[in-house]
Amino acid sequence: MEKTRLGPTIKLVGAALYFIAIIGITPLVIAAGYTLVVEPNQWLRRVAVKAIAVVVFFAILNAFVGLFMDSTSLLSNIVMLFNGTINLATVNRLATIVRIIIGILQTIALLLLGFRALKMKDANIGVVDGTVTSNI
């Protein structure tokens, strides 16, 4: 079994990168940065980039939902400025539900990728894989 320079196996570090991504972007960037700078294994480097790409992809989805929520809030404030009334509570609740679903999907995707990495296998995520494989 091939090992990293610190000692753990390549597949354990690959899985750890995905699991660290569930915790947050800062620890992921630190771990992936170390991997990209120090580790020579191409599969592990690809995993590091893919973990970051998955997190960024879901962050972009969340940003679009946030933009939608801000737009509805702006519309509501403009209507209230002219003494009108508008009720956008249902729309905002739906947007919140969409954000929760995005978070659940991100966690599921990272768990799936992490467990597959323990076997040195990969799972395809269309948009993310197209970006990752073309740039490594």
Secondary structure, DSSP 8 states (H G I E B T S, - for coil): --B-TTSSBHHHHHHHHHHHHHH-HHHHHHHHHHHHHH---HHHHHHHHHHHHHHHHHHHHHHHHHHHHHHHHHHHHHHHHTT-----HHHHHHHHHHHHHHHHHHHHHHHHHHHHHTTT-----HHHHHHHHHH-
